[in-house]
Amino acid sequence: MPATSSSVGSGAAGAAIFADSDSRKYRYFEPKGQRATHYEDMTVDVQPDPERYLIQNWIISFADGKGAYVKQNTAAQSSNWHAFRAPDQEWERTHYQRQSKIETMVQSVINNARKSGAPKTFDKAWVKILQTQLGAWKHAEFGLGTSLMQAQRYGYTQMINNATLTNSSYKLRLAQDITLYLAEIGMDLPGWDDELGKKAWLEEWSKFLNSDATPLDQYRVIRDLMKTVDRDNVIMTHDSGSPREQMMPFWETTKAGSYMGWGKSTQLGYGLGINMGAKLAEPKKLCVNVMGDAAIGMTGMDIETAARNKIAILTIVFNNGVMGAERDVLKISDEKYGSMTVGGNYTKVAEGLNVAARRVEQPGDIVGAIKEAVSTTESGSPYLLEFVVKEGRDFSRYPLAGL
């Protein structure tokens, strides 16, 4: 049994006697079988835990005395988080190997079907199901994948996180496989419409994309932006938080390299610097970053850098007056300190920093404001467009508490 922080007062080397302390071998856990599998060696106990191996407890802690990560951080509970072993024993290398085999199998099925003339025997009703239902299914699988990807943050051990991320990857890969499969068989079926699945999905979201409500709907702004700018000559990027969730499913690129997407772990406000870098690299292109009011609160003063150096970027701010992406995880701090409440008039802030700006509150003004902003950037100056929007908790993925 490993020593615990309560049984040993010193964190010095040799202060505790462990199983195999006098051995030249490590035995940090008890394997399921007679000897540890490669999967166990790669996933078990790779992260610290004060109940097992952090003899001096956490080096840092929060104001309430809690360590960097404690069991109470997640609503899911277990009598022994370290006992879990994934039934499929998957870790990174085996996961990639399995994915490669699946891709080979899919391509083999397609090739064999073509050799046997199977596409000619497809029933028309079945073709419609493939186009509409299977075509829409890939979007659901993608949503499940992104939700699982974020859910792993709440796993207490690497074994849990590894299994969650593996399944997330399978969902994302399945969405890609469905897309590739439909694209392949579509070449063999007369009248095939690749867009039917997408149309079914967009119909569900049309109430947001075509909304005339005030405060403005973020998806209406994204729709009008996509219709107004020259997407062949644009470089787009989102920001961390809600703007990423809103932009990524709906922005349609027309050229490779025209959209810079990035992950969840990057800090708020990162998109502003990325956008300036893109403009310096591609001065003839319209470079746009879409950020929330929390993000501009982190890095917004740097629009002055763009003004001073004539970096003609377009910054779009979704001002909803709240840090909505963190609503479920900042309840106590919001009750005590109002940490969720942000916002202000960023148009006035921009003007004070010598950046032309406009505040938009009505749906009918969206397109005109975008055209004005683009014209200003074409003259060599940056521009800030502030849209007063709703809180915006509607995301094209499966709902997950805390995300």
N, C-alpha and C positions, 0 to 999 in steps of 0.2 A: 504494500500500500504506500503510495507516495506520501511524503511528509507534506503538511499543510502550513499555511502562514500562521495559524493559531498555535501550532505545536513547536515551531522554531522561531525564535525571536531575532535571529541574525540572518542577513542576506549574504553573508560572506561565503566564499567557496569552502566546501567541506564542513559547513555548520550543521548539515543534516545527513543522516544515513538513509540512503535509498536502497531499493532492491537493485542489486548489481553495482553498488557503490565501489566495490573493490574489483570489479570486472572491467575488461577492456571492451565490453559490448554494451550497447544501449538496450534497455527494455522499458520504454516509457508507457507501454500499454499491454494489455493482454489480448493477443490475437484470437479471432474466432476459432481458428483451427490450431493445429500443432505448431505451425510457424506462420509468421506474418506474410500476407500476400503483398505483391507490389502495390496494389491499390491501397492497402492499409498503411504501408510505409510512406506513401505520397500524400495521404489525406489526414491520418489520425494525429492529433496533438501538434499540428503545425502552427497553432496560434497559442498565445499565453493564456493561462487560466489560474487565478490565484488559489483556487481550490486544489490544484494539482501540482503546479511547478513554479509558480511565482512566490517563492518563500518569503520575500520581503514585501509581498503585496504589491499593488500598483504603485509605480513611481509618481504618477500624477493622478489627481482625482478632481471631481467637480466640487462646487461650493457646498453641496449637501453631504460631502464625504464619500459619495459613490465613486467607484473606480471607473476606468476608461470604458469598460463594458461589463455589465452585470446581467444576471438572469432576468431581473425585473424590467430590462429594456424591451423585452418582447412579451406580448400577451400569451404566446404559446409557451407551455411549460412542459418540463420533462424531469423525471427522477434521475436520469443520467444522460445528459446530452452527448457524452462521449461514447455511448454504447452503440449508437446508430451505425449501420453499415448498409450502403446501397445494395439492393439485391443484384443489380447488374455489374457491381464492382467497377464502375466506370471512373476513370480520371482522364486527364487531358489527352494523353497519347492514344489510349484505347478509344476515346471518343472520336478523335480525328480518323483513326483507322476504320471505325465502323461507318462513319459518314462517307468515307471514300468508297466503301463497298456498296453502300446504298445507292450512290450516284451511278456506279457501274451497273448495278441491277436495273435501275430506271432506264438507262440508255439501252441496255440489252433488250428490255421488254419492248421498247419503241422500235428498235431495229428488227426484232423478230416479227412484230406485228406488220411492219411494212413488207417484209419478205413474204409473209403469208397472205397479203392483200386484205388484212382485217379492216382498214379504213373504209373500204367499199361496202362492207356489210353493216356499218353503223346505222342504227335506227335513228330517224330524224328527231324523235322525241328524246332519245338519249343524248344526241348532240346538243339539244337545247339545255338539258340538265347540266351537261359538262360546262357549257358556256356560262350559264347563269349561276347555278348553285355551287359547283366546284370552283368557279371563278370568284365567287364571293367568299367561299370558305377560306381562301388563302389570307384574306384580310383578318378574319377571326383568329387564325393561327398566329399571324404576326402580332395581334393584340395580346394573345395569351403569352407569347414569347417575351414581349417587352414588360408585361406585368410580372412574370416570374423573375426576369432579370433584376427588377427593382426589389422584389420580395426577399431576395437572398440577403439584403442588408440586415434583416431581422433574425437571421439564423445565428444561433449562439456558438456553433462550432463549424470548423471547416468541412466536416463530413456532411452536415446539413446543407451548407452553402454550395458545396461541390455538386451534390445531387440536384439542387434547385437550378443551378446554372446550367448543368448538363441538359436538364429537361427544357430549360429556356432555349438553349441552342437548337435542340431538336424541333421545337415549335417554329423557330425562325427558319431553320433549314427546310422544314416541310412546306412553309409558305413559298420559299424559293423553288422547291421541287415541283410544287403544283404549277407555279408560273412557267417553269421551263417545260414541263410535260404538256401543258395546254398550248404553249407556243409551238412545240414540235408537232403535235397531232393536228394543230390548226392548219399546218402547211399541206396536209393530206386530205382535208375535208372542204369541199366546195361551199362557199358562203359562210365560212367560219367567221365569227365576230369576237375578237379578243376583248372587246370593250364591255360585253354584257355584264360580266361580274362586277366590273368597276361601276357601271351605271346603276346596278342594284344597290351598291354601297353608297354612291353619291346621292341617290334618291332619299336615302335615310337621313343624310346630312344636309339636304337642300334647305330645310327650315332654318338652319344656321347660316349657310352660305348666302342665302338670299334674304336674310333678315333685314327689315326696315326699323327694327326696334332701337330705342335709346334707353340707357347708354348703348353705344354701338356694340355689335357682336364682332369679336376678333376674327371669326371666319369670314364675315362679310368684307372686312378690310383686306384679308388675305386674298379673297376672290377678286376684288377690284384691283388690287395691286398686281396680281398675276395677269389680268386682262389689259392693264394699262401700260406696263413697262415692256420694253423689247427684251424678251427672255433670251434671245440669241446673243445679247450684248450685256448681260447682267451677271454679277456674282452676288449671291444671296447667302446670308447666314442668320441663324437664330441666336438666342441666348439660352443660358441655363434656366431651368424652371418651366413655367407654363408656356412661354413662347415656343420652346422647342417642341412640346407636345402638340401644339396647335399648327406649327408650320410643317413639320416633317411629313404628316400623312397627305397634306393637300397641295403643297407646292410642287408643280410639275415642271421639270427641267426640259429644255430643248437642246442643250449642248453639254457635252462632258466638261466638268470643271466649273460649272456655273452655280453649284450649290455646295457650300461648306457645312456639312453636318458633323456634329461632335457630341460626345457622351454626357452622361448625367453628373459625373464627378467633378467636372470643371466648374470653377467658381462663377458666381453671378457677375455680370458685367464683362465677361471675357470676349463677347462678340464685338464690342466696340474696338478693341485693339486689333482683333482679327480683320475687321473691316478696313481699318486704316492700312494695315499691311497689304491687303488685297488690292487696294487702290494704288498704292505705291508700286506694286508689281504689275498691275494692269491699269494704267492711268486713263485709257480710252474707254474703259467699261464703267457702267453704272454699278457701284458697290453699295449694297444695302444691308444693314443689320437691324433685326427686329428684337427689341428688348422690353422687359416689363419695368414698372416703376421701382421695384426693389433693386433690379439690376442697375438702372441708371443712378440709383442712390449710392451704389458701390463705386462706380467708375465714371460717372457722368461729367465730372470736371474736365476730363480729358478731351471733350469736344472742343475745348479751347486750343488744344494741341493741333487739332485738325484745322481750325480757323487760322491760327498763327502760321501754319506751314502750308496753307492752301491745299489741304488734302480733301478733295471734294467728294466726301462720302454723304450718303443719305442714312440718317438714323431715325428709325421709327420706334416710338414709345407707346406701348399699351398701358395707359394710366387707368387702373381700376381701384386705386386707393387701398389695396390690400395685398399682402404677400400670400396669395391664395394657395400656392403649391405646398405650403407648410402648415395649412390650417389644422390638420389632425395631429401634428407633432409639437406644436408650440402653445398648447392650451394654457398651461400654467403661467408661462412668461407673458402670454397675451393678457390673461386676467390681471396679473400684477403690474405689468409695465406697458401694455398696449403694443406689444412687439409686432403684431400683425398689421397694424395700421400704418400705412406709408402713403406717399402721394404728395401732391403739390401742383404747382403750375410750372411745368418744365419748359414751356415756351418762353416764359419770362426769364428763366435761368439761362436758356440758350442765348437769348437776345443780350443778356448781360455779359455773356462770354463772346460776343461778336459773331454769333452764328444765327443766320436767318432761320426763322421758325414759324410754325402755324399750328394752332390748336383746333381740332376738328371734333364737333359734337353731333353733327347731323349726317345721316347716310347719304343724302344727296350731295354733300360737299366732299366726299371721299375722293372721287376720281379727279376733280378739279385741283384739289390740294396735292395729289400725287404728281400731276402734270406740272404744277408750279414748282414743286420740289426738284423734280428731274431737270427742269429748265435751269434752275439755279446751280445745280451740280455741273451741268454742261458748261456753264459760264466760268467754272473753276472754283466755286465756293461750296463749303459744306452746308447741309440743311437738316433741321430736325423737325419731324412731323409727330405731333402728339395727338393720339386718338383717345378720347374719353370713352372707355369701354366698360362692359359689365364685368363681374368678378371672373366668370369664365371657367367653370369647373367641368365642362363637357369635353372629354377627350376621346379620340377614336382608338380606344383600347379597353380591355376589361377593367372594371372598377376594382380598386384595391385600397383598403383603408390605410390612410397615412401617406398616400402618394397622389 
